[in-house]
């Protein structure tokens, strides 16, 4: 069984021609401020890039901290958290069909 949606079977429900499908996946990284001896009240600014927390403290000093996973997290690409079709204007396109792991499992029975 394939997860591919045959758009030609659902022409009557397509309002715009979808030209792009985006699948979103969630990866979570974390930093234990207590373990890092960081007082949140002393943070003037911060940003996260490539899984590294960069902090500018109120005293002007800066620090960098790896996340608790020791690098970038492992993303599970087996099933997307969200799938969205877009038209050529990058507007979301509804296909009018229900597509999920539950419907896939129901078809397998």
Backbone as JSON, one array per atom type, in Angstrom:
{
  "sequence": "XXXXXXXXXXXXXXXXXXXXXXXXXXXXXXXXXXXXXXXXXXXXXXXXXXXXXXXXXXXXXXXXXXXXXXXXXXXXXXXXXXXXXXXXXXXXXXXXXXXXXXXXXXXXX",
  "N": [[0.85, -1.18, 0.0], [0.56, 2.18, -0.81], [1.42, 5.53, 0.24], [0.8, 7.52, -1.49], [-1.25, 10.02, -2.84], [-3.74, 9.88, -5.22], [-4.38, 12.37, -7.23], [-5.98, 12.66, -9.49], [-8.26, 11.21, -9.1], [-9.78, 12.79, -7.52], [-10.61, 15.18, -8.67], [-12.9, 16.83, -8.65], [-12.92, 18.03, -6.15], [-10.78, 19.71, -5.95], [-9.81, 22.97, -5.63], [-7.82, 24.71, -6.45], [-4.95, 24.1, -8.46], [-2.76, 21.95, -6.98], [0.71, 22.35, -6.53], [2.81, 21.85, -4.96], [3.88, 19.89, -2.21], [4.28, 19.99, 1.19], [5.89, 18.48, 3.84], [5.93, 18.42, 7.3], [8.09, 18.04, 10.07], [8.78, 17.45, 13.51], [11.35, 18.37, 15.65], [12.84, 18.25, 18.78], [14.86, 20.09, 20.92], [16.67, 20.59, 23.93], [17.64, 22.56, 26.79], [18.92, 22.48, 29.97], [18.63, 24.85, 32.14], [19.25, 25.07, 34.83], [21.16, 23.03, 35.29], [23.13, 24.13, 33.7], [23.85, 26.29, 35.13], [22.59, 28.78, 34.68], [20.98, 31.78, 35.17], [17.85, 32.72, 34.4], [16.89, 35.29, 34.65], [19.09, 36.83, 34.2], [19.6, 36.88, 31.53], [20.09, 38.73, 28.68], [19.72, 38.57, 25.93], [19.17, 36.04, 23.44], [19.84, 33.39, 21.06], [19.25, 30.55, 18.94], [21.15, 28.46, 17.0], [21.93, 26.01, 14.68], [21.53, 24.06, 16.63], [22.81, 25.01, 18.87], [22.78, 26.94, 21.77], [23.02, 30.35, 22.09], [23.9, 32.83, 24.27], [23.54, 36.13, 25.38], [24.5, 37.77, 28.14], [23.26, 39.94, 30.76], [25.39, 41.35, 31.79], [26.94, 41.73, 29.61], [28.62, 39.69, 28.79], [29.09, 36.69, 26.78], [27.88, 33.4, 26.13], [28.03, 30.0, 24.93], [26.1, 27.08, 24.44], [25.83, 23.62, 24.13], [23.06, 21.52, 23.26], [21.02, 19.29, 25.3], [21.16, 16.87, 24.02], [23.59, 16.65, 22.94], [24.18, 17.51, 20.42], [22.61, 17.79, 17.26], [19.19, 16.84, 17.31], [17.65, 13.61, 16.7], [15.58, 13.27, 14.05], [12.48, 11.76, 13.43], [11.61, 10.51, 10.51], [9.61, 8.85, 9.59], [6.76, 9.26, 9.68], [5.1, 12.17, 8.82], [4.45, 15.12, 10.79], [2.72, 17.01, 9.88], [1.12, 17.58, 6.78], [0.94, 19.49, 3.88], [-0.64, 20.81, 1.01], [0.16, 23.12, -1.59], [-0.67, 25.84, -3.82], [0.36, 27.57, -6.88], [0.59, 30.16, -5.95], [1.4, 29.9, -3.41], [-0.65, 29.39, -1.64], [-2.6, 27.55, 0.66], [-3.99, 24.45, -0.35], [-6.94, 22.69, -0.29], [-7.69, 19.31, -0.52], [-9.93, 17.87, -0.09], [-10.05, 15.3, 0.79], [-9.61, 12.68, 3.18], [-6.71, 11.99, 4.71], [-4.65, 10.08, 6.49], [-2.73, 8.37, 9.02], [-4.55, 6.78, 10.34], [-6.6, 6.34, 8.44], [-5.09, 4.97, 6.59], [-4.42, 2.64, 8.03], [-6.98, 1.59, 8.38], [-7.62, 0.88, 5.76], [-5.93, -1.22, 5.38], [-7.07, -3.38, 6.64]],
  "CA": [[0.0, 0.0, 0.0], [1.34, 3.4, -0.95], [0.86, 6.73, 0.84], [0.63, 8.51, -2.55], [-2.64, 10.37, -3.1], [-4.0, 10.03, -6.64], [-5.18, 13.59, -7.36], [-6.92, 12.58, -10.6], [-9.51, 10.63, -8.6], [-10.46, 13.78, -6.67], [-10.61, 16.46, -9.39], [-14.04, 17.65, -8.31], [-12.73, 18.7, -4.87], [-9.6, 20.57, -6.0], [-10.17, 24.35, -5.98], [-6.64, 25.2, -7.16], [-4.04, 23.0, -8.77], [-1.61, 21.88, -6.07], [1.98, 22.13, -7.23], [3.84, 21.54, -3.98], [3.47, 19.25, -0.97], [5.28, 20.18, 2.23], [5.74, 17.64, 5.02], [6.62, 19.02, 8.44], [8.53, 17.14, 11.12], [9.16, 18.17, 14.71], [12.53, 17.94, 16.42], [12.91, 19.0, 20.03], [16.13, 20.18, 21.61], [16.43, 21.24, 25.23], [18.76, 23.0, 27.61], [18.56, 22.56, 31.38], [19.28, 26.07, 32.63], [19.77, 24.83, 36.18], [22.41, 22.28, 35.11], [24.11, 25.02, 33.06], [24.04, 27.41, 36.05], [22.15, 30.0, 34.02], [19.83, 32.45, 35.78], [17.06, 33.28, 33.29], [16.75, 36.73, 34.88], [20.33, 37.49, 33.79], [19.73, 36.78, 30.08], [19.69, 39.94, 27.95], [19.29, 38.15, 24.6], [19.64, 34.7, 23.07], [19.36, 32.79, 19.82], [19.65, 29.16, 18.76], [21.54, 28.2, 15.62], [22.57, 24.7, 14.53], [21.42, 23.3, 17.88], [23.63, 25.61, 19.94], [22.18, 28.1, 22.42], [23.94, 31.48, 22.24], [23.32, 33.74, 25.25], [24.19, 37.38, 25.78], [24.09, 38.05, 29.52], [23.05, 41.36, 31.06], [26.69, 41.99, 32.04], [27.63, 41.87, 28.32], [29.35, 38.47, 28.41], [28.34, 35.75, 25.95], [28.2, 31.98, 26.3], [27.41, 29.06, 24.0], [25.79, 25.83, 25.14], [25.25, 22.52, 23.38], [21.81, 21.04, 23.83], [21.15, 18.09, 26.13], [21.36, 15.69, 23.19], [24.99, 16.64, 22.51], [24.25, 17.9, 19.01], [21.26, 17.91, 16.72], [18.33, 15.71, 17.64], [17.3, 12.69, 15.63], [14.21, 13.45, 13.59], [11.84, 10.56, 12.93], [11.01, 10.86, 9.23], [8.68, 7.83, 9.13], [5.46, 9.88, 9.45], [5.13, 13.62, 9.0], [3.51, 15.69, 11.75], [1.74, 17.76, 9.11], [1.34, 17.58, 5.33], [0.12, 20.56, 3.3], [-0.51, 21.08, -0.42], [0.12, 24.54, -1.92], [-0.77, 26.17, -5.24], [1.48, 28.37, -7.38], [0.65, 31.4, -5.17], [1.73, 29.41, -2.08], [-1.85, 29.32, -0.8], [-2.92, 26.17, 1.0], [-5.02, 23.85, -1.18], [-7.66, 21.57, 0.32], [-7.98, 18.28, -1.5], [-11.24, 17.3, 0.18], [-9.95, 13.88, 1.14], [-9.05, 12.46, 4.51], [-5.5, 11.18, 4.54], [-3.9, 10.01, 7.74], [-2.31, 7.03, 9.41], [-5.75, 6.01, 10.71], [-7.26, 5.86, 7.22], [-4.18, 3.98, 6.01], [-4.59, 1.39, 8.78], [-8.32, 1.05, 8.09], [-7.59, 0.28, 4.43], [-5.12, -2.44, 5.46], [-7.86, -4.49, 7.23]],
  "C": [[0.89, 1.23, 0.0], [0.65, 4.56, -0.25], [0.63, 7.82, -0.2], [-0.85, 8.74, -2.78], [-2.8, 10.58, -4.6], [-4.94, 11.22, -6.83], [-6.21, 13.5, -8.47], [-8.25, 11.98, -10.17], [-10.35, 11.65, -7.84], [-10.54, 15.14, -7.33], [-11.73, 17.39, -8.94], [-13.86, 18.42, -7.0], [-11.55, 19.66, -4.87], [-10.01, 21.96, -6.48], [-9.04, 25.02, -6.76], [-5.75, 24.0, -7.41], [-2.89, 23.0, -7.77], [-0.34, 21.59, -6.85], [3.1, 21.75, -6.26], [3.2, 20.91, -2.75], [4.6, 19.43, 0.03], [4.93, 19.29, 3.42], [6.57, 18.24, 6.14], [6.91, 17.95, 9.5], [8.99, 17.97, 12.31], [10.38, 17.54, 15.34], [12.61, 18.83, 17.65], [14.32, 18.93, 20.6], [15.87, 20.89, 22.93], [17.74, 21.57, 25.91], [18.27, 23.11, 29.04], [19.33, 23.73, 31.98], [19.9, 25.88, 34.01], [21.09, 24.07, 36.1], [23.51, 23.15, 34.52], [24.45, 26.22, 33.93], [23.72, 28.76, 35.4], [20.91, 30.53, 34.74], [19.08, 33.15, 34.65], [16.87, 34.79, 33.43], [17.98, 37.52, 34.44], [20.57, 37.41, 32.28], [19.22, 38.06, 29.44], [19.13, 39.58, 26.58], [19.79, 36.73, 24.37], [19.17, 34.36, 21.67], [19.89, 31.37, 19.76], [19.94, 28.94, 17.29], [22.32, 26.89, 15.59], [22.58, 23.92, 15.84], [22.26, 23.83, 19.02], [22.94, 26.87, 20.45], [23.25, 29.16, 22.64], [23.26, 32.49, 23.16], [24.2, 34.98, 25.4], [23.63, 37.71, 27.16], [23.98, 39.56, 29.73], [24.36, 42.09, 31.35], [27.52, 42.15, 30.77], [28.4, 40.64, 27.89], [28.45, 37.57, 27.56], [28.8, 34.33, 26.25], [27.48, 31.18, 25.24], [27.23, 27.74, 24.71], [25.22, 24.81, 24.16], [23.95, 22.11, 24.04], [22.04, 19.74, 24.59], [21.36, 16.81, 25.33], [22.78, 15.63, 22.66], [25.19, 17.03, 21.07], [22.84, 18.1, 18.51], [20.48, 16.66, 17.07], [18.07, 14.82, 16.44], [15.84, 12.89, 15.28], [13.7, 12.14, 13.04], [11.09, 10.93, 11.65], [9.99, 9.83, 8.74], [7.32, 8.42, 8.8], [5.58, 11.37, 9.73], [4.13, 14.04, 10.07], [2.4, 16.45, 11.04], [2.13, 17.71, 7.64], [0.41, 18.61, 4.73], [0.42, 20.71, 1.82], [-0.64, 22.59, -0.64], [-0.01, 24.73, -3.43], [0.4, 27.06, -5.64], [1.61, 29.73, -6.7], [1.03, 31.13, -3.71], [0.57, 29.58, -1.1], [-2.14, 27.85, -0.55], [-4.09, 25.69, 0.16], [-5.63, 22.67, -0.44], [-7.99, 20.56, -0.77], [-9.35, 17.64, -1.26], [-11.21, 15.81, 0.45], [-9.3, 13.77, 2.5], [-7.89, 11.51, 4.37], [-4.74, 11.2, 5.86], [-3.48, 8.58, 7.99], [-3.52, 6.18, 9.74], [-6.44, 5.48, 9.46], [-6.41, 4.81, 6.53], [-4.36, 2.64, 6.7], [-5.94, 0.77, 8.52], [-8.35, 0.36, 6.74], [-6.84, -1.04, 4.43], [-5.94, -3.63, 5.94], [-8.55, -5.3, 6.18]]
}
